[in-house]
Amino acid sequence: MSLADDHKADQLPGPWDLPLDTLDVSDSLLFQNELHWDYFKRLRKEDPVHFCSESAFGPFWSITKFDDIVAVDTNHKVFSSEPAIVIGDPDPEFQTSSFIASDPPVHDVQRKAATPAVAPVNLAKLEALIRTRVCTILDDLPVGETFDWVDRVSIELTTQMLATLFDFPWEDRRMLPRWSDVATSRPESSGTDAAFITEEGRKKELLECIDYFKTLWASRGENYQGTDFISLLATNPETKDLTKDPLEFLGNLILLIVGGNDTTRNSISGGVLALNQFPKEYDKLRANPDVIPNMVPEIIRWVTPLAHMRRTALEDYELGGKLIKKGDKVVMWYISGNRDEAAIDRPDEFLIDRAKARHHLSFGFGIHRCMGNRVGEMQLRILWEEILKRFEKVEVVGEPTRLRSNFVMGITELPVRLHPLKA
């Protein structure tokens, strides 16, 4: 973040000091500086279906309470995913499409083709592989020295998993998170600070992504027996011609990369941070490792890796006493719904033994519910099982660096120090 941005963050007004109709929760600086919580708290309390008439992304509705979000998310006949799932509008000169940003029947056909890669039968086969990789990563970490958990663990583990899910060349696997970062870097879409890349550079790298995957695609002939994403899509009669539309091909690639990268990567980092912020929960975890399967969904709720999803109204619709008009942009703020006091008990506390821990919005609902949720949960579960076998504590020793974005709740750096198990 630049000095100018830092100064701007200092000048952001408190949500309680503003006229309600001027509240704009789309400012990415709010999220980068952890200032968004009170904005959403006020909206949930005073105006849970809120219209913002002016923002960097145009006018939009904010849906901030749990039950209202579910109502929108499960009603795809009224609330369309086209043309985009992020608050900003697509680049008209480089407009991609994907099944998450499509409605039935296109959505159903393409999602069905890719889903077997993360079906239960394949997850069972992946568990031993994931555990081996987790052990290798953890055993290679320096004990008693400060290092960046994001780079050494969060990115590396999820990147290895992505390489498997795509049957992607191992030596090039770090291209995958790079393409994920580039794809989500457009300021016009989510307010991301894209200083690390120009728009021209962004398009160049994404075109390189297309070319790389076209080569992989061509290597998967009709009789190829792989169960990875590329093999499934390339050999399915309904999707085998995706490469004929390069931007649709790219859109689906990025959907699968971001879905497999950002959510798990930031939950791995956010879970370490949460346990350090709530040390009694860390004590509870050490005393009872059997709580890990319950802790995993609580981490995912707490982090809420993707802050929002956007829909477009296909017809006039009344929600919460407000009339949403046909064509209006409707933003479901998962990050707010996951802290809704009316739906979740003590939502501002991180509780690893929380009852009904799966009662959260992070994976969405309805036809667009995250199809890789079990893969992400499995990686987190195995990681924490192996951490507890090796270390007394993963101690956070500095402030996290957060991504500037209103979409990806990213932690880009997290300095930690490992403490070995006591003899």
Summary of the structure (lengths in Angstrom):
residues: 423
radius of gyration: 21.1
end to end distance: 42.6
largest distance: 65.6
contacts: 1384
relative contact order: 0.18
helix: 52%
strand: 12%
